[in-house]
Amino acid sequence: MRPINNRHYDHFLRCFDEERILRQDEKSKWIGANLSRWWHHVSAETCFHPPTADRLPDTQIKRECLKIFCHQDSGYADWQCLAAVLAWGGQNHKNGALCFDHFEAEFQPVIAAMRQGQMTSTDAYETFDDLWKKRPAKGLGAAYFTKLIYFCVSTHDGYIMDQWAAKSINLLTGQDIVKLSSGWIDQCNTAANYEAYCAAVERLADDLDTTGEEIELTLFSRGGRQKWPWRRYVVDQGKAA
């Protein structure tokens, strides 16, 4: 696939090779919050109370390990998968508590269906999106429920769609595939937008002879004070707009 804006694409190619090398360093892999400690804070604010026998590991978790954690045969319950994904993604305690306030009635059935292979990534997006639009202040917007989709659907073909990945794919394709509002994922995005986003990630992967996951990782890149090359570029393009 050759995106419309070749200048952005050529820069992405250079960043892709550089960041793939950076990711080989174990220290550079995204590791989330300690699961047990994150849950300790969240559990004090939510009305959801899991079985006393269930515990979250007293450890941080890496992306690859989170895939195994969320697999239907991992031995972990659906609530533990939600907690692990939110802790890994850096969800704050208040929003985490809001998620768990609605876990049993709304989120648990979707997570269970995804883990059991009964729901595709697109179907899951549509379901989560309906819940999001019915009650926006629920602590689980698109940036986070697409994380759940990625880790809980065993095919891992529904990619994480946060603001940075969305800005990147729009920049590369020259299209507003993902609608943004003040730089954030807008609620007007439908399952069709998400499907188009994932398809664009897959086309980039085919073009570069790599995996969709590697593309998504570079689209997101890394922020903070020492931004990685692609993130710096995306930020600079936003300033120039």
C-alpha positions in Angstrom: 0.0 0.0 0.0 1.3 3.5 -0.9 -0.6 6.0 1.1 -1.6 9.3 -0.4 1.1 11.3 1.4 4.4 9.8 0.3 6.4 12.3 2.4 4.8 11.1 5.6 5.0 7.5 4.5 8.7 7.7 3.7 9.4 9.1 7.1 7.3 6.4 8.7 9.5 3.8 6.9 12.6 5.3 8.5 11.0 5.5 11.9 9.7 1.9 11.6 13.1 0.4 11.2 14.6 2.6 14.0 11.8 1.9 16.5 11.8 -1.9 15.8 15.4 -1.9 17.0 14.5 0.2 20.0 11.8 -2.3 20.9 14.2 -5.1 21.0 15.6 -3.7 24.2 13.7 -5.3 27.1 13.8 -2.1 29.1 11.9 -0.3 26.3 8.9 -2.7 26.3 5.7 -1.1 27.7 5.1 -2.5 31.2 2.0 -1.4 33.0 1.3 -0.8 36.7 1.6 -3.5 39.3 -1.7 -5.5 38.9 -2.3 -6.2 42.6 -1.5 -2.6 43.7 -3.7 -1.1 41.0 -6.6 -3.3 42.0 -6.1 -2.4 45.7 -6.8 1.2 44.9 -9.7 0.6 42.5 -11.4 -1.9 44.8 -11.7 0.7 47.5 -13.8 2.9 45.1 -16.1 0.4 43.3 -19.2 -1.5 44.3 -18.0 -4.6 42.5 -16.6 -7.3 44.8 -15.0 -10.3 43.1 -14.9 -13.8 44.8 -12.5 -13.7 47.7 -10.5 -16.6 46.2 -9.6 -14.6 43.1 -6.5 -12.6 43.3 -4.4 -10.5 40.8 -0.7 -11.3 40.6 1.6 -8.9 42.6 3.6 -8.0 39.5 3.7 -5.8 36.4 2.8 -7.4 33.1 4.2 -7.0 29.6 2.2 -6.9 26.4 3.0 -10.4 25.2 2.2 -11.8 28.6 -1.1 -10.0 28.7 -2.2 -11.9 25.6 -1.6 -15.2 27.5 -3.3 -13.7 30.6 -6.5 -12.9 28.6 -6.7 -16.3 26.8 -9.8 -18.2 27.6 -7.7 -21.1 29.0 -5.5 -18.9 31.2 -7.4 -19.7 34.4 -8.1 -16.0 35.0 -11.6 -14.7 35.4 -13.1 -12.1 33.1 -12.9 -9.4 35.8 -9.2 -10.1 36.2 -8.7 -9.7 32.5 -10.4 -6.3 32.6 -8.3 -5.2 35.6 -5.1 -6.4 33.9 -5.7 -4.6 30.7 -6.7 -1.4 32.4 -3.7 -1.5 34.7 -1.4 -2.3 31.8 -2.8 0.6 29.9 -2.4 3.1 32.7 -6.1 3.7 33.4 -6.5 5.9 36.5 -8.2 4.5 39.6 -11.3 6.6 39.4 -12.2 5.6 35.8 -11.2 2.0 36.7 -13.7 2.0 39.5 -16.4 3.3 37.1 -15.7 0.4 34.8 -16.1 -2.1 37.5 -19.3 -0.5 38.8 -20.8 -1.6 35.4 -18.8 -4.8 35.0 -21.4 -7.5 35.8 -24.3 -6.0 33.9 -22.5 -4.7 30.9 -18.8 -5.5 30.4 -18.6 -9.1 31.6 -20.8 -10.6 28.9 -18.8 -8.9 26.1 -15.4 -9.9 27.6 -16.6 -13.5 28.0 -17.9 -13.6 24.4 -14.6 -12.3 23.1 -12.5 -14.7 25.1 -14.7 -17.7 24.0 -14.4 -16.8 20.3 -18.1 -15.9 20.1 -17.5 -12.3 19.0 -15.4 -10.7 16.3 -13.3 -7.6 16.8 -15.8 -5.5 14.8 -18.8 -6.9 16.7 -17.1 -6.2 20.0 -16.4 -2.6 19.0 -20.0 -2.1 18.1 -21.2 -3.5 21.4 -18.7 -1.4 23.5 -19.5 1.6 21.4 -23.2 1.3 22.1 -22.4 1.1 25.9 -20.1 4.1 25.6 -22.7 6.3 23.9 -25.5 5.3 26.3 -23.4 6.3 29.4 -20.2 8.3 28.4 -18.9 8.7 31.9 -18.3 5.0 32.4 -14.5 5.1 32.4 -14.1 3.0 29.2 -13.7 5.0 26.0 -12.5 3.7 22.6 -8.8 3.9 23.5 -9.4 1.5 26.3 -12.1 -0.8 25.0 -10.0 -1.4 21.9 -7.2 -2.6 24.2 -9.7 -5.1 25.6 -10.6 -6.1 22.1 -7.0 -6.6 21.1 -6.1 -8.8 24.1 -9.3 -10.7 24.5 -10.1 -11.7 20.9 -7.7 -14.6 20.3 -7.0 -13.6 16.7 -5.6 -10.3 17.9 -6.7 -8.6 14.7 -8.6 -5.8 16.3 -5.9 -3.2 16.9 -5.6 -0.7 19.7 -7.0 2.6 18.5 -5.9 5.5 20.7 -5.4 9.1 19.8 -1.8 8.6 18.6 -2.5 5.6 16.5 -5.5 7.4 15.0 -3.6 10.6 14.3 -0.8 8.5 12.6 -3.1 6.5 10.4 -5.0 9.6 9.3 -1.6 11.3 8.5 -0.3 8.4 6.5 -3.5 7.8 4.5 -4.4 11.4 4.0 -8.0 10.5 5.1 -10.0 11.0 8.3 -10.4 7.3 8.8 -10.7 7.9 12.6 -12.7 11.0 13.6 -11.0 13.1 16.3 -12.4 15.8 18.6 -9.8 18.1 20.3 -7.2 15.4 19.6 -9.2 12.6 21.2 -11.2 9.7 19.7 -14.7 11.1 18.9 -17.8 9.2 19.8 -19.1 9.5 16.3 -16.7 6.8 15.2 -18.6 3.6 14.4 -17.6 0.0 14.0 -17.1 0.8 10.3 -14.5 3.4 11.2 -12.8 0.9 13.4 -12.9 -1.8 10.7 -11.4 0.8 8.2 -8.6 1.6 10.8 -7.7 -2.1 11.3 -7.8 -2.6 7.5 -5.3 0.3 7.0 -3.0 -1.2 9.7 -3.1 -4.6 7.8 -2.4 -2.9 4.5 0.6 -1.2 6.0 1.8 -4.5 7.4 1.5 -6.2 4.0 3.4 -3.4 2.4 6.2 -3.6 4.9 6.1 -7.5 5.1 5.5 -7.4 8.8 2.7 -7.9 11.3 -0.2 -5.6 12.1 1.0 -5.5 15.7 4.4 -4.1 14.7 2.7 -1.5 12.7 0.4 -0.6 15.5 3.3 -0.3 17.9 5.0 2.2 15.6 1.9 4.1 15.0 1.6 4.6 18.8 5.3 5.0 19.2 6.4 6.4 22.6 5.8 9.7 24.2 7.0 11.4 27.3 10.0 13.7 27.6 12.2 11.4 25.4 9.8 10.8 22.5 10.6 8.2 19.9 11.1 9.3 16.3 7.6 8.7 15.0 5.9 10.3 17.9 8.1 13.4 17.6 7.1 13.6 13.9 3.4 13.3 14.6 3.6 16.0 17.3 5.5 18.3 14.9 2.9 17.8 12.2 0.1 18.7 14.6 2.0 21.9 15.5 2.4 22.8 11.8 -1.3 22.2 11.0 
